[in-house]
Amino acid sequence: AQKVTQAQTEISVVEKEDVTLDCVYETRDTTYYLFWYKQPPSGELVFLIRRNSFDEQNEISGRYSWNFQKSTSSFNFTITASQVVDSAVYFCALSEYGGTSYGKLTFGQGTILTVHP
Amino acid sequence: GAVVSQHPSWVICKSGTSVKIECRSLDFQATTMFWYRQFPKQSLMLMATSNEGSKATYEQGVEKDKFLINHASLTLSTLTVTSAHPEDSSFYICSAREDEYSNQPQHFGDGTRLSIL
């Protein structure tokens, strides 16, 4: 069975601080996908990144960066110089790679990020 | 990019009413769609996998007679909450599966907030 754990329920920071959201996962699959989504108060899910399990390169996109460590089953997300607009719930998710179940996501509990001005 | 339309976005109705939620893939064909449910301040939990032209596959603990899923075409899946009660009040969100090798193998609708009085 797959499991995703986001141990940080809520994080509060002041604007311009850097913040890291942790994600630890469990799976018996040797290949899989990892995702991060942002859910603003309006409720829709905003896709941030997909990473497949055989690509451990870290990725940077503007103020966002992701650190994938297969050895520790972690896929952490860092926001640099946070802004008020970053306030949202962030979900880490896991899915199978290929097969009939790809696209079916197991979500973590979510981390509520509040950025204060 | 690929878009999934979910309708309605908000429903308020009386207990005992049946409510139908539609999920449409607008610019791609989706043989498989997924339905998730999210209670307030909680994570998204997969309810069922909807397959075009065949019966849906329900996750453990989800009542298939309560949550009827129909996927009659390659672009439309519907979720009907039958004889809804206040405990069915939740945020329901669908996703449509696209090409696994695209950057986003699944695309989410904007969700439906269901409130049963």
Interface residues (C-beta under 8 A of the other chain):
Chain A: Y33 S42 G43 E44 L45 F47 R50 F91 S95 G98 Y102 G103 K104 L105 T106 F107 G108 Q109 G110
Chain B: T32 F34 Y36 Q42 S43 L44 M45 L46 T49 F91 I93 S95 R97 E98 E100 N103 Q104 P105 Q106 H107 F108 G109 D110 G111 R113
